[in-house]
Amino acid sequence: MAHKKLIRFEEIKHFPNVLSFPEGMAGKWHAFFQNDFPIVLELGCGKGEYSLGLVRLHDRLNAIGVDVKGNRLWKGARTALDEQLNRIAFLRIQIEQLVLYFARNEVSAIWIPFPDPHPRKSRAKKRLTHPRFLWQYQQILQPNGLIHLKTDSRELFEYTLEVIHQTGCKLFAIQENLPEDAEGELGIQTYYERQHRAEGRPIHYLSFKLPENPTAFEPWSQINLTAIAAWRPGSVQLT
Ligand SMILES: C[S@@+](CC[C@H](N)C(=O)[O-])C[C@H]1O[C@@H](n2cnc3c(N)ncnc32)[C@H](O)[C@@H]1O
């Protein structure tokens, strides 16, 4: 590992706003933040720009950036500490195990900015809008909570629209070719968004709600917590 990455890895171990594979946090996030404001997740947060941006925009909101890469989380966590933004935390975990870290209804919204699109069909299960992930979101998201996706990938955008349609989710908002000067939450730009815009790639946005039907994501709803806890990257896929 490069020297800078190693230093950052060591540093985040001592950051009060970074929790790395923590045990027993499900249901404890409001106690962690010491308030009862809504909690928004940013999945695959990288440097955490959405978490930072949302908390700067809204006084009564907590944000948790989730990513497995500690050296990327370092940037967002360092910025939050420097700006004394204490309504942000960073959670270093595999998103495949999200359901182990949150209790039912503990999350009020989910942002997924520029996830890896995994264009190969054989890797569709890794897309963060695949039904196996939607099932996990259903376990922790409040009813009517919105899931927001921003992407430069036309394929992932269309795939997600198809999943929404097939699983009975409700499309809430859609904007293709989001303008550079979009305002409010949509105007927050991440590292990947800036890169894509610099290359002239159009950016697409949509948001949707999950269905009330708990079996909407069969067969994923058959997966038990033991299998999720035992899951390791590269191990047998959760089926
Ligand atoms: C393409 S980058 C986007 C980063 C950031 N959202 C942005 O827009 O700049 C995708 C991020 O998702 C993280 N990621 C992808 N799959 C993940 C998983 N299964 N669990 C945790 N993090 C994951 C990667 O580590 C990476 O930081």
PDBQT file of the ligand as one rigid body, heavy atoms in Angstrom, charges set to zero:
ROOT
HETATM    1  C1  LIG A 301     -17.164   5.093  -8.461  1.00  0.00    +0.000 C 
HETATM    2  S1  LIG A 301     -16.763   5.427  -6.795  1.00  0.00    +0.000 S 
HETATM    3  C2  LIG A 301     -17.805   6.806  -6.423  1.00  0.00    +0.000 C 
HETATM    4  C3  LIG A 301     -17.361   7.544  -5.196  1.00  0.00    +0.000 C 
HETATM    5  C4  LIG A 301     -18.245   8.767  -4.833  1.00  0.00    +0.000 C 
HETATM    6  N1  LIG A 301     -19.636   8.390  -4.640  1.00  0.00    +0.000 N 
HETATM    7  C5  LIG A 301     -18.154   9.832  -5.884  1.00  0.00    +0.000 C 
HETATM    8  O1  LIG A 301     -19.165  10.071  -6.585  1.00  0.00    +0.000 OA
HETATM    9  O2  LIG A 301     -17.092  10.472  -5.987  1.00  0.00    +0.000 OA
HETATM   10  C6  LIG A 301     -17.604   4.099  -5.979  1.00  0.00    +0.000 C 
HETATM   11  C7  LIG A 301     -17.279   3.982  -4.487  1.00  0.00    +0.000 C 
HETATM   12  O3  LIG A 301     -18.088   2.953  -3.939  1.00  0.00    +0.000 OA
HETATM   13  C8  LIG A 301     -17.313   2.148  -3.054  1.00  0.00    +0.000 C 
HETATM   14  N2  LIG A 301     -17.915   0.810  -3.077  1.00  0.00    +0.000 N 
HETATM   15  C9  LIG A 301     -18.259   0.098  -4.180  1.00  0.00    +0.000 A 
HETATM   16  N3  LIG A 301     -18.821  -1.065  -3.841  1.00  0.00    +0.000 NA
HETATM   17  C10 LIG A 301     -18.844  -1.105  -2.487  1.00  0.00    +0.000 A 
HETATM   18  C11 LIG A 301     -19.319  -2.058  -1.545  1.00  0.00    +0.000 A 
HETATM   19  N4  LIG A 301     -19.875  -3.176  -1.939  1.00  0.00    +0.000 N 
HETATM   20  N5  LIG A 301     -19.191  -1.775  -0.223  1.00  0.00    +0.000 NA
HETATM   21  C12 LIG A 301     -18.603  -0.611   0.182  1.00  0.00    +0.000 A 
HETATM   22  N6  LIG A 301     -18.145   0.343  -0.675  1.00  0.00    +0.000 NA
HETATM   23  C13 LIG A 301     -18.266   0.091  -1.989  1.00  0.00    +0.000 A 
HETATM   24  C14 LIG A 301     -15.912   2.185  -3.625  1.00  0.00    +0.000 C 
HETATM   25  O4  LIG A 301     -14.934   1.921  -2.623  1.00  0.00    +0.000 OA
HETATM   26  C15 LIG A 301     -15.829   3.614  -4.160  1.00  0.00    +0.000 C 
HETATM   27  O5  LIG A 301     -15.312   4.524  -3.214  1.00  0.00    +0.000 OA
ENDROOT
TORSDOF 0
